[in-house]
Amino acid sequence: MIRDPGDLTASDYLDGAREMAAAKRPFLAHLLAEKAVRLTADPATAAGIRADFPASTTTREETD
């Protein structure tokens, strides 16, 4: 089902961040978490979200 992005909540973005983290996509997880932070009014909750989804490093390790 396609949703209007304007209707998404912080919880929706956190769900997406968790999915991306589980899929080993830390950068996307971080971006989704940052959107959740912007939609969160409580500073303590926002800090917890940032702690759970830190910015990934700018280098990428390739594996064979």
N, C-alpha and C positions, 0 to 999 in steps of 0.2 A: 504494500500500500504506500503510495506516495503521499508525503505530508508537506504542508507548508512550513518551511524552516522557521517562520515567525511564531509558529505554535509550539515549537520544541521547548522543553524545560531544561533546567540544569540537570535534573535526573536523567533525561533522555541523552544529553551529551555525556554524562558520566557512564551510562550504559555503553555508549559507543566507545568511549575511552577504554573501558574494561575489555571490550571485544578486541580492540586494536592491540592492547597490551598482550592479550592471550594469543593473538596472531603474530606476535613478535614484531609489531609495527610501532615502536616507541615514539617516533616523531609524530605520527598521526594521533596516537593516544594523548600525547602532550597537547597538541593543538585542540583536540576536543575537550580536554580537561580545562584548558585556559578559557574556552568559551563558557564552560560550566561555572568557572570562577567569576566571570563577568556577570553572570546571571544570579550569583549568590550574594545576598545582602549581608550575611554574617561573616565578619572578618576571620573568626576562628575556623569556621567551616571552610572558607576559601583557602586559608593557610594549610589546612589538612589535605585538601584536594591537591594543592601544589606539591606538598610533600609526597603524596602518593604517586604523582605523575611528573617527575622532574624533567627538565629539558634534557633531551638526549645530546650526546656529544656530536660534534660536527664531523667526526671521522667515522668511517664505516669499515667494519672488518668483513672481508669476504671469506667465505669458506668454500672448499671444494666438495 
